[in-house]
Amino acid sequence: MRTLEIKRSYISGMRTEFKLEEDQYQNWVMLAALSGRFAFAMEQGKEGDDGDGYDGENLPMNYAPKEAYFKENASKSSPAKAIPFDEAGYGELVLCPPGMKLKRRVVEPLSFLFIEFATELALPQGKLAVRDLQRLESTYRYMRIACARSEGGEDKEYIRHFVSDLLAILSLELASSADRSRRTKQDPVMARVLLYLEQHALEYGWNISQLADELGIGPSHLTRRFQQYFSQSPIEYVTSLRLQKARSLLVETDDTLDHIAEQCGYQNAFYFSRMFKSKCKINPSDYRRNHRF
């Protein structure tokens, strides 16, 4: 059989609730919020209780938490426990393995992507975040076209291609994250730098000298060391975090450009727009118009 076979695919309109509170699938399921947020939980399903739940309007929305849940529920003899719900929003994908019971509820008005697929690949499961939102948004845009063609009875090859693309992105980003974790363990100072940047990236007025002073090293030395470990400068990393936040706000909110600039650490909409266009090759207003579903 093929490495990956698409069973069903669907992109919803805006929803305020799920008509099915839970369901169980025979194959892998990928769920992703195109806008809004949902809460989800996963538990081991019962044999012979595989559900269907798909009728377009009543499409099963199911989502999975993290690996800690599996250890907690490994023993069948242990008493039943309340399953913790996690939340997912734009830029996060949920991969649910076959046979798991998936529970879900809408947190914020939601539109979503649902893909059911069969594969023999070893995949991660649970909620997975994609850092490269620009690439993700492009894939979603083409996925929408592919799903429309599939509904018209045309071949699902395009959907298979884009699902494979999403899985490849996740695989590379997980590997990159593991490498980053390994490097920060080797250099505690760089671990502090990375944490500091992630905590303060959206603050206006931040600069590299401020961080260097806190660490007791020179700005040039800090920049060279960071570049050596992470293949980008601290400023480039901060800019990527700011623009990642900006892209999410442009798609998910009706905030003005001035308000988005303020939330992303920029002085005003003019400077924010100039930086956004320089890095993303499109101005913020056009980006919002092109990427809203």
TALINWO-V68315 format. One line per field, one symbol per residue. phi: phi as a letter, one per 40 degrees, with the letter a starting at -180 (. if undefined). burial: b if it has 16 or more other C-alpha atoms within 10 Angstrom, else e. Layout:
phi = ???
burial = ???
This chain:
phi = .ccabccaaabcccbbaccbcaabbcbcbbbaccagabbaaaaccccgbccbgbagcbdcbbabcccdccccbcccccccbccccbbbbcgbbbbbcdgccbbaaccbdbbabbbbababccbcbgcbcbccccccccccccccccccccccgccccccdccccccccdcccccccccccccccccbdcccccccccccbdcccgcaccccccccgbcdcccccccdccbfacdccccccccccccccccccbbdcccccdccbgbcacccdcccccccbgacdcccdccbcb
burial = eeeebbebbbbbeeeebbebebbbbbbbbbbbbbbbbbbbbbbbbeeeebeebeeeeebbbbbbbbeebeeebeeeeeeeeeeebbbbbbbbbbbbbbbbbbbbbbbbebbbbbbbbbeeeeebbbbbbbbebeebbeebeebbebbeebeeeeebebbbebbeebbebbeebbeeeeebeeebeeeeebbebbeebeeebbbeeeeeeebbeeeeeebeebbebbeeebeebbeebbbbbbbbbbbbbbbbeeeebbebbbbbbbeebeebbebbeeeeeebbeebbeebeb
